[in-house]
Amino acid sequence: MSIRSRKVADDVKRLVLVVDDEQINRELLGFILSSTYDVLYAANGQEAMEQIHEHQSMLSLVLLDLKMHVMDGFAVLDRMREDQLLTKLPVIVLTSEKQAEVKSLRAGAVDFITKPYDLPEVILARVQRNIELAEDARIIQATEYDALTGLYSREYFHQYAAQLDQYHSGLRMDALALNINHFHLINELNGKQYGDQVLRQIADDIRNVLADVRGIACRTTADQFYIYCEHRDSYGDVMQRLLDGIADMLQSDRISLRLGVYPLVDKTVDVERRFDRSQLACNTIRGNYTQNIAYYDQDLYEREIFSEHLIEDIDEAIENRHLKVFFQPKFAIQGEKPVLQSAEALIRWIHPEIGMISPGLFVPLFEQNGLIRKLDRFVWREAAAQIADWRDRYGRTIPVSVNVSRIDIYDPTLSDEFLSIMEENRLQPSDYYLEITESAYTEETDQLISSVEKLRSLGFKVEMDDFGSGYSSLNTLSFLPVDVLKIDMGFVRDLEADPRKLRLLEIITEIAGYLAVPMIAEGVENRDQLEKLRELGCDIVQGFYFSRPVPPEEFERFITQEYSA
């Protein structure tokens, strides 16, 4: 208990029950205690139980004589031990028999006071100390368990898991992370109270599973549970029991359970890290409706080590310029010959130990942990500086498009940051294109539209990247703020051999025309694709047919040679 909470509590008189069949003993104890406590009295065990049940929510302590008529003190202790609500109520036994002290302590008493009562200050000190210990224990218990499910809280779970290892070092243990897919839908469809019922049911089912094996469990976040239990070769039956328990409560096929298992844990790894591994396994099947159990294995371990390596190296990579911004040219194709129109900035990592690292490895990783903001800002500044350098050396501004991650869009300082970059490099917002993936437009649409509209009002051009790979409806497109549609390269791949892709491209071209925005096609690899896109009315293309992404010094040939305007 904190000093403040203890002081507040000390301002309130505690209620104490004195149980003794001798009136003079009751009055003597009452006299000693009444200056500090409110006192109730009972002349035997039966009266004591009546008083305890009537005042149990207010009682702080019971002083209990052992030898009484009607019902003795040992019977009272037995009754209290059988009632879960009364087991935490501290009892100090009153006795003059030394041999009764051990027996009463084993029966549930917390302390004893010997008769006769000739040392009032000792009685007060023992009463005060035991009340404080009981109150502190209740405070600890309140933080020890999750209030909703009754499972351990995360902090205590980690401590008890470590103790389980300490006292049962020979046990082979598994670490499990259990998540509910799309749990928010339960609350949205049925309300939070119903969602809480689902969580309590899962917790009950977990307890039933643990009744068969040694183990503990906790609820670590709203819809996530951790289980630490004896090893088993398969968890299919466990998952089925959990699914059966909530089957009648789920009303959407999208709501399901997924389980990540770190089997035969390495006990030299700290407890929290073990569950990071089980959660990593669990995350590999997020959104997978054909698999609900995943195991942490050597492959995941190597990926985890590799990911940690990249995370640790990101600052050094920026400082030592191991990160490079490459540029892929974009060409306008509706004239007599393709003309360099702009470029896309693409990040590359040339690691001093690993070599060239694919963006497909580190970009998703940084999107998950928030480091993508640091990466994006590096690209933004490098791209802007390169535009300025080309302008100063060649007398021509080549607009460059940069990626704006989903997490960036909701940064309230985003517009100011872009304006600052423009000012540093003496650029106009029209020199700078911002690519936002189509999938970003499907989440928090109102907030995104507001942010994008502000950027457009400042003069920045916004490209919807990967159009056709997401879920934008035609109705949504009618009010989304975009200046360019950039179609996903999957539509261009195998274009000549797949008439369905050709028809889809025709539809997308019509959409771009309806919106009165230019269309960019990426992934163009051969002349047939180029000619077909020109025939369809596509405005701009990029792809290996012209160039793969290249360092800025290689890009300069497109400014100076045959593709310049």
Secondary structure, 3 states (H helix, E strand, C coil): CCHHHHHHHHCCCCEEEEECCCHHHHHHHHHHHCCCCEEEEECCHHHHHHHHHHHCCCEEEEEEECCCCCCCHHHHHHHHHHCCCCCCCCEEEEECCHHHHHHHHHCCCCEEEECCCCCHHHHHHHHHHHHHHHHHHHHHHHHHECCCCCCECHHHHHHHHHHHHHHCCCCCEEEEEEEEECHHHHHHHHCHHHHHHHHHHHHHHHHHHHCCCCEEEEEEECCEEEEEEECCCCCHHHHHHHHHHHHHHCCCCCCEEEEEEECCCCCCCCHHHHHHHHHHHHHCCCCCCCCCEEECCHHHHHHHHHHHHHHHHHHHHHHCCCEEEEEEEEEECCCCCCEEEEEEEEEEEEECCCEEECHHHHHHHHHHHCCHHHHHHHHHHHHHHHHHHHHHHHCCCCCEEEECCHHHHCCCCHHHHHHHHHHHCCCCHHHEEEEEEHHHHHCCHHHHHHHHHHHHHCCCEEEEEEECCCCCCHHHHCCCCCCEEEECHHHCCCCCCCHHHHHHHHHHHHHHHHHCCCEEEECCCCHHHHHHHHHHCCCEEECCCCCCCECHHHHHHHHHCCCCC
